[in-house]
Each structure stands twice: as C-alpha cells, then as structure tokens.
Amino acid sequence: MTRLQVRPVRHGQGDVDVLALAGELDLDSEDVLATAVAELLRARQDGRAGNGELPAQQDGDTRRSRLVLDCAGLTFCDSRGLGLLLTIRQTLQDRGDVLVLADVSPQLLRTLELTGADQVLTLADGVGEALLPVAPPEPRTGDASA
C-alpha cells in the first residue's frame, strides 16, 4: 500500500491551483487530501494562492477559481476516496469554484462511470487541458413559449 502524497504544482495561473496526487486514495489516506484542500481553501480565503501564485480572487472578481487534481499518479481510489472527491466538488461549488480531475486512469474513470460520478465531476485529459480558460456559463433566457 502506498500512502497518498499531495504536492502543489506551480503553473503560472493565479485563478487555478493544481495538486498532484500520488499513491492510494482510500480510508487510510483520505485525511491527507482533505487536509491539503482545507489548507488551500484557507490560503485562498486569506488572499494567498495555495501554489504561491497571485491571489485567486479579489473583491468584485467574478472569475471562478479552479482546483485541478492531477490524478496521473493516483494508483487506487476506493469508495471513501470517491466520496471525498464528491465532497470537495460540492465544497468548491458552494464557494462558486470548480473542481477538475485531470489525467484520470482508465480504472478510476470506470469507477466514476459505474457510480455516475462522471456526470457531476469535471474531467480533463491532462493538466494542460484543465488549465485552459473556461467559458463563462451561458446566460439563462426566459421561457420561449411565454
């Protein structure tokens, strides 16, 4: 068993934080990722980006910050790990932010598909794709039949 390691990755975009995951995300290691994300969110709230970059958001800034989890080194994820990923996604969504899972293995992708989590989690083929600018959501229009 390989204990989960979480490492911040520098990339030069102030509104995106990247955490590289390596090892197994399970009952025994979920606290490692939970703590890393909590520290990152505290740093954002204090006006510091978790990667030592520019602050993620300033007052009046409407950009949605992103947290990218680079899953290339993730070798295993059990139901507790999946539950944690969904909790992180919800926490970020409640803040107006986005979670992106990058470089997901075929095994993890299959788990996400079987559980339906692939329908709520944002996936990217790699960190490079996850760093691309995200278009703002389309404005909602009124009912056309009215």
Protein Blocks (a to p, Z undefined) as FASTA:
>chain_A
ZZdddddddehiakbccdddedjddfklmmmmmmmmmmmmmmmmnopafklpacfbdghi
abdcdddddfklpcbdcfklmmmmmmmmmmmmmnopacddehiafklmmmmmmnommmmp
ccdfblklmmpccdddddddddfkZZ
